[in-house]
């Protein structure tokens, strides 16, 4: 098995949760999301994030608005919807359960 591939898959598995969490804090531009994810060592590229944002929008979890920019073309800023907040809360509960379960398993000593 390839360790790097497994690590990438683990990070990808929580990408949607992390993106919704970032958006839940307020209006955010996609490149700012990329920067935060990268600084948190969740490697993602524009080719991954834009299709995910489109799926989240089509599912009614996020919405966006265009904002004129003084330094170039208009920018698309994302916000979370009420449905998205409810979805994020459910994901948060699942995340906490998974962390507790995982910690229980990895902290168990061999007999």
Backbone as a chain_set.jsonl record, in Angstrom:
{"seq": "XXXXXXXXXXXXXXXXXXXXXXXXXXXXXXXXXXXXXXXXXXXXXXXXXXXXXXXXXXXXXXXXXXXXXXXXXXXXXXXXXXXXXXXXXXXXXXXXXXXXXXXXXXXXXXX", "coords": {"N": [[0.84, -1.196, 0.0], [0.338, 2.284, -0.577], [1.421, 4.83, 1.372], [1.152, 7.627, 1.082], [-1.022, 7.862, -0.721], [-3.102, 6.853, 0.865], [-3.135, 8.744, 2.908], [-3.897, 11.031, 1.454], [-6.475, 10.256, 0.668], [-7.738, 10.134, 3.161], [-7.729, 12.837, 3.868], [-9.27, 13.926, 1.773], [-11.704, 12.849, 2.384], [-12.776, 14.452, 4.359], [-13.077, 16.903, 3.25], [-15.436, 18.242, 2.247], [-16.802, 18.755, 4.637], [-14.957, 20.466, 5.914], [-14.896, 22.631, 4.091], [-17.577, 23.542, 4.201], [-17.558, 24.346, 6.846], [-15.717, 26.468, 6.818], [-17.091, 28.261, 5.126], [-19.294, 28.716, 6.707], [-18.567, 30.656, 8.493], [-18.886, 33.116, 7.37], [-19.15, 35.328, 4.477], [-17.123, 34.177, 1.844], [-14.393, 33.946, -0.373], [-13.404, 31.792, -3.029], [-10.605, 31.395, -3.446], [-9.602, 32.153, -0.983], [-10.588, 30.112, 0.597], [-9.132, 27.97, -0.468], [-6.561, 28.746, 0.3], [-6.734, 28.625, 3.125], [-7.324, 25.9, 3.51], [-5.024, 24.73, 2.412], [-3.052, 25.754, 4.13], [-3.749, 24.362, 6.361], [-2.856, 21.923, 5.727], [-4.488, 20.375, 4.146], [-4.471, 19.331, 1.228], [-5.564, 20.702, -1.715], [-6.784, 21.51, -4.934], [-7.75, 24.031, -7.369], [-9.218, 22.718, -9.331], [-10.513, 20.787, -7.917], [-11.957, 22.042, -5.879], [-13.822, 23.832, -7.07], [-15.764, 22.223, -8.56], [-16.833, 20.889, -6.318], [-17.912, 23.023, -4.844], [-19.894, 23.764, -6.641], [-21.541, 21.471, -6.565], [-22.364, 21.63, -3.877], [-23.814, 24.02, -3.989], [-25.862, 23.346, -5.817], [-27.139, 21.477, -4.273], [-28.329, 23.063, -2.468], [-26.999, 23.904, -0.215], [-25.096, 25.888, -0.066], [-24.782, 29.28, -1.218], [-24.092, 31.864, -3.619], [-22.785, 35.135, -4.398], [-22.06, 37.661, -6.766], [-19.42, 39.968, -6.594], [-18.245, 43.118, -7.374], [-14.873, 43.88, -8.257], [-12.097, 45.956, -7.579], [-9.673, 45.389, -8.571], [-9.73, 43.727, -10.791], [-11.668, 41.151, -12.453], [-15.167, 40.549, -11.496], [-15.822, 38.966, -8.312], [-16.758, 35.805, -6.938], [-18.515, 35.259, -4.108], [-19.104, 33.074, -1.439], [-21.734, 31.896, 0.694], [-23.258, 30.222, 3.47], [-26.319, 28.396, 3.477], [-29.48, 28.198, 5.287], [-30.278, 25.548, 5.238], [-27.804, 24.433, 4.678], [-26.436, 25.03, 7.043], [-27.809, 23.404, 8.868], [-27.178, 20.919, 7.785], [-24.384, 20.996, 8.11], [-24.233, 21.026, 10.916], [-25.15, 18.433, 11.466], [-23.129, 16.959, 10.2], [-21.058, 17.744, 11.861], [-21.759, 16.496, 14.282], [-21.486, 13.836, 13.474], [-18.751, 13.843, 12.895], [-17.676, 14.278, 15.484], [-18.516, 11.896, 16.746], [-17.1, 10.024, 15.199], [-14.469, 10.791, 15.808], [-14.374, 10.228, 18.56], [-14.834, 7.435, 18.51], [-12.666, 6.569, 16.957], [-10.518, 7.471, 18.539], [-10.955, 5.891, 20.776], [-10.419, 3.355, 19.764], [-7.716, 3.588, 18.845], [-6.4, 4.183, 21.178], [-6.588, 1.991, 22.727], [-4.927, -0.492, 24.459], [-2.746, -3.195, 23.632], [-3.563, -6.523, 24.591]], "CA": [[0.0, 0.0, 0.0], [1.05, 3.545, -0.658], [1.05, 5.671, 2.505], [0.718, 8.945, 0.613], [-2.377, 7.732, -1.271], [-4.027, 6.684, 1.982], [-3.232, 10.041, 3.578], [-4.681, 11.904, 0.58], [-7.869, 9.822, 0.749], [-8.264, 10.546, 4.46], [-7.97, 14.283, 3.806], [-10.387, 14.163, 0.855], [-12.932, 12.42, 3.034], [-13.332, 15.5, 5.221], [-13.014, 18.164, 2.52], [-16.752, 18.89, 2.223], [-17.043, 19.226, 6.005], [-14.084, 21.622, 6.151], [-15.345, 23.743, 3.251], [-18.804, 24.076, 4.791], [-17.177, 25.017, 8.093], [-15.108, 27.746, 6.442], [-18.143, 29.122, 4.593], [-20.25, 29.044, 7.768], [-18.07, 31.812, 9.257], [-19.257, 34.349, 6.681], [-18.825, 35.364, 3.057], [-15.734, 33.787, 1.579], [-13.979, 33.796, -1.762], [-12.843, 30.448, -3.208], [-9.147, 31.348, -3.253], [-9.357, 32.211, 0.463], [-10.82, 28.743, 1.082], [-7.962, 27.184, -0.88], [-5.43, 29.146, 1.138], [-6.921, 28.085, 4.477], [-7.201, 24.436, 3.439], [-3.618, 24.416, 2.174], [-2.285, 26.032, 5.352], [-4.099, 23.302, 7.313], [-2.305, 20.7, 5.14], [-5.489, 19.641, 3.373], [-4.073, 19.731, -0.115], [-6.668, 20.739, -2.659], [-6.52, 22.409, -6.053], [-8.963, 24.662, -7.896], [-9.967, 21.717, -10.084], [-11.279, 19.991, -6.96], [-12.847, 22.847, -5.044], [-14.934, 24.432, -7.812], [-16.86, 21.259, -8.739], [-17.446, 20.632, -5.013], [-18.755, 24.183, -4.544], [-21.057, 23.673, -7.524], [-22.423, 20.431, -5.997], [-22.949, 22.163, -2.644], [-24.811, 25.011, -4.385], [-27.006, 22.635, -6.4], [-27.82, 20.786, -3.181], [-28.978, 24.068, -1.629], [-26.258, 24.069, 1.034], [-24.409, 27.18, -0.135], [-25.172, 30.163, -2.312], [-23.031, 32.823, -3.877], [-23.127, 36.391, -5.049], [-20.952, 38.3, -7.457], [-19.035, 41.264, -6.042], [-17.288, 43.816, -8.236], [-13.537, 44.013, -7.699], [-11.351, 47.078, -8.142], [-8.409, 44.892, -9.117], [-9.935, 42.677, -11.78], [-13.061, 40.759, -12.706], [-15.975, 40.332, -10.286], [-15.509, 37.76, -7.533], [-17.895, 35.038, -6.452], [-18.404, 35.033, -2.668], [-20.004, 32.017, -0.992], [-22.3, 31.892, 2.041], [-23.986, 28.984, 3.765], [-27.77, 28.565, 3.607], [-30.022, 27.591, 6.507], [-30.185, 24.094, 5.024], [-26.389, 24.102, 4.802], [-26.089, 25.066, 8.47], [-28.367, 22.19, 9.464], [-26.347, 19.825, 7.262], [-23.083, 21.111, 8.774], [-24.394, 20.581, 12.309], [-25.22, 16.968, 11.441], [-21.768, 16.479, 9.919], [-20.268, 17.975, 13.076], [-22.064, 15.415, 15.231], [-20.862, 12.632, 12.937], [-17.304, 14.01, 13.078], [-17.379, 14.043, 16.9], [-18.681, 10.462, 17.002], [-15.973, 9.335, 14.573], [-13.256, 11.076, 16.582], [-14.453, 9.459, 19.806], [-14.669, 6.02, 18.182], [-11.29, 6.361, 16.52], [-9.643, 7.616, 19.708], [-11.139, 4.712, 21.621], [-9.725, 2.221, 19.13], [-6.256, 3.739, 18.773], [-5.817, 4.292, 22.517], [-6.712, 0.674, 23.347], [-3.639, -1.186, 24.562], [-2.781, -4.629, 23.314], [-3.612, -7.359, 25.805]], "C": [[0.875, 1.245, 0.0], [0.537, 4.474, 0.446], [0.496, 7.016, 2.046], [-0.701, 8.898, 0.044], [-3.415, 7.613, -0.161], [-4.223, 8.012, 2.708], [-4.088, 11.018, 2.764], [-6.161, 11.549, 0.673], [-8.506, 10.209, 2.083], [-8.603, 12.029, 4.449], [-9.161, 14.603, 2.91], [-11.716, 13.838, 1.514], [-13.564, 13.49, 3.907], [-13.375, 16.862, 4.535], [-14.344, 18.917, 2.534], [-17.089, 19.492, 3.586], [-16.222, 20.487, 6.274], [-14.531, 22.837, 5.343], [-16.623, 24.36, 3.813], [-18.501, 24.842, 6.077], [-16.583, 26.387, 7.802], [-16.187, 28.724, 5.978], [-19.105, 29.563, 5.694], [-19.83, 30.265, 8.579], [-18.442, 33.142, 8.612], [-18.843, 34.281, 5.222], [-17.352, 35.048, 2.826], [-15.544, 33.552, 0.084], [-13.246, 32.461, -1.898], [-11.337, 30.4, -2.979], [-8.773, 31.459, -1.775], [-9.585, 30.845, 1.107], [-9.608, 27.868, 0.767], [-6.769, 27.48, 0.004], [-5.546, 28.548, 2.538], [-6.758, 26.568, 4.502], [-5.744, 24.027, 3.275], [-2.791, 24.66, 3.429], [-2.575, 25.002, 6.44], [-3.632, 21.932, 6.817], [-3.368, 19.778, 4.548], [-5.279, 20.1, 1.941], [-5.251, 19.602, -1.076], [-6.313, 21.75, -3.745], [-7.841, 22.979, -6.56], [-9.841, 23.662, -8.642], [-10.785, 20.793, -9.207], [-12.326, 20.834, -6.263], [-14.035, 23.41, -5.83], [-16.058, 23.443, -8.123], [-17.584, 20.941, -7.416], [-18.361, 21.795, -4.63], [-20.018, 24.185, -5.404], [-22.045, 22.629, -7.002], [-23.117, 20.931, -4.735], [-24.04, 23.194, -2.955], [-26.057, 24.337, -4.947], [-27.807, 21.889, -5.346], [-28.516, 21.775, -2.239], [-28.257, 24.341, -0.327], [-25.477, 25.376, 1.099], [-25.016, 27.994, -1.271], [-24.038, 31.148, -2.527], [-23.598, 34.103, -4.453], [-21.861, 36.941, -5.683], [-20.706, 39.664, -6.84], [-17.992, 41.875, -6.97], [-15.957, 43.977, -7.497], [-12.832, 45.184, -8.364], [-10.076, 46.615, -8.83], [-8.594, 43.772, -10.134], [-11.399, 42.36, -11.978], [-13.838, 40.59, -11.405], [-15.609, 39.012, -9.62], [-16.796, 37.123, -7.027], [-17.653, 34.736, -4.968], [-19.502, 34.06, -2.228], [-20.467, 32.252, 0.438], [-23.064, 30.591, 2.22], [-25.479, 29.316, 3.891], [-28.223, 27.977, 4.947], [-29.943, 26.07, 6.409], [-28.733, 23.623, 5.171], [-25.934, 24.09, 6.251], [-26.587, 23.823, 9.191], [-27.525, 20.977, 9.06], [-24.992, 19.814, 7.962], [-23.163, 20.66, 10.23], [-24.45, 19.061, 12.397], [-23.845, 16.364, 11.15], [-20.873, 16.643, 11.141], [-20.503, 16.901, 14.121], [-21.416, 14.108, 14.772], [-19.354, 12.682, 13.142], [-16.918, 13.719, 14.532], [-17.49, 12.566, 17.26], [-17.504, 9.672, 16.427], [-14.679, 9.565, 15.344], [-13.242, 10.261, 17.872], [-14.204, 7.978, 19.541], [-13.229, 5.713, 17.803], [-10.328, 6.457, 17.697], [-9.762, 6.419, 20.643], [-10.349, 3.536, 21.059], [-8.213, 2.395, 19.172], [-5.606, 3.882, 20.147], [-5.878, 2.961, 23.282], [-5.344, -0.019, 23.333], [-3.808, -2.651, 24.202], [-2.786, -5.442, 24.594], [-2.612, -8.468, 25.758]], "O": [[1.995, 1.246, 0.51], [-0.633, 4.856, 0.453], [-0.516, 7.485, 2.566], [-1.497, 9.801, 0.3], [-4.488, 8.209, -0.246], [-5.343, 8.363, 3.079], [-4.908, 11.744, 3.324], [-7.009, 12.438, 0.748], [-9.681, 10.572, 2.129], [-9.646, 12.434, 4.961], [-9.975, 15.461, 3.25], [-12.731, 14.476, 1.234], [-14.766, 13.443, 4.17], [-13.678, 17.868, 5.176], [-14.366, 20.117, 2.808], [-17.6, 20.608, 3.67], [-16.745, 21.467, 6.805], [-14.541, 23.953, 5.861], [-16.733, 25.583, 3.889], [-19.122, 25.868, 6.356], [-16.917, 27.363, 8.475], [-16.194, 29.884, 6.39], [-19.67, 30.655, 5.626], [-20.654, 30.849, 9.283], [-18.323, 34.189, 9.248], [-18.255, 33.293, 4.781], [-16.466, 35.568, 3.504], [-16.418, 33.031, -0.608], [-12.543, 32.046, -0.977], [-10.842, 29.449, -2.374], [-7.748, 30.923, -1.354], [-8.877, 30.46, 2.037], [-9.122, 27.126, 1.62], [-6.048, 26.569, 0.413], [-4.57, 28.026, 3.075], [-6.13, 26.02, 5.407], [-5.282, 23.087, 3.921], [-1.919, 23.856, 3.76], [-1.755, 24.789, 7.333], [-3.967, 20.905, 7.407], [-3.178, 18.565, 4.459], [-5.827, 21.111, 1.502], [-5.846, 18.535, -1.221], [-5.618, 22.732, -3.485], [-8.915, 22.477, -6.226], [-11.068, 23.749, -8.59], [-11.662, 20.086, -9.703], [-13.459, 20.392, -6.076], [-15.146, 23.46, -5.304], [-17.224, 23.801, -7.96], [-18.799, 20.748, -7.401], [-19.469, 21.572, -4.143], [-21.09, 24.569, -4.935], [-23.252, 22.87, -6.996], [-24.308, 20.691, -4.539], [-25.064, 23.243, -2.274], [-27.177, 24.708, -4.597], [-29.012, 21.69, -5.5], [-29.215, 21.361, -1.315], [-28.83, 24.945, 0.58], [-25.226, 25.907, 2.181], [-25.674, 27.458, -2.162], [-23.128, 31.248, -1.704], [-24.732, 34.148, -4.93], [-20.75, 36.718, -5.203], [-21.64, 40.425, -6.589], [-16.992, 41.242, -7.309], [-15.92, 44.183, -6.284], [-12.955, 45.384, -9.573], [-9.468, 47.37, -9.589], [-7.695, 42.951, -10.315], [-12.268, 43.189, -11.708], [-13.242, 40.498, -10.332], [-15.15, 38.072, -10.27], [-17.779, 37.802, -6.732], [-16.7, 34.039, -4.619], [-20.668, 34.206, -2.596], [-19.712, 32.736, 1.282], [-23.462, 29.945, 1.251], [-25.845, 30.395, 4.358], [-27.44, 27.339, 5.65], [-29.587, 25.392, 7.373], [-28.47, 22.551, 5.717], [-25.139, 23.239, 6.647], [-25.881, 23.253, 10.022], [-27.204, 20.124, 9.887], [-24.503, 18.757, 8.361], [-22.258, 19.986, 10.722], [-23.863, 18.468, 13.301], [-23.446, 15.382, 11.775], [-20.033, 15.79, 11.424], [-19.563, 16.443, 14.772], [-20.864, 13.364, 15.583], [-18.744, 11.682, 13.52], [-15.95, 13.002, 14.787], [-16.654, 12.041, 17.995], [-16.975, 8.769, 17.075], [-13.882, 8.643, 15.515], [-12.221, 9.676, 18.233], [-13.445, 7.336, 20.267], [-12.645, 4.73, 18.262], [-9.43, 5.627, 17.84], [-8.772, 5.988, 21.234], [-9.689, 2.81, 21.802], [-7.495, 1.45, 19.5], [-4.392, 3.722, 20.274], [-5.287, 2.828, 24.354], [-4.697, -0.107, 22.289], [-4.854, -3.258, 24.43], [-2.106, -5.102, 25.561], [-2.524, -9.259, 26.697]]}, "num_chains": 1, "name": "protein.A"}
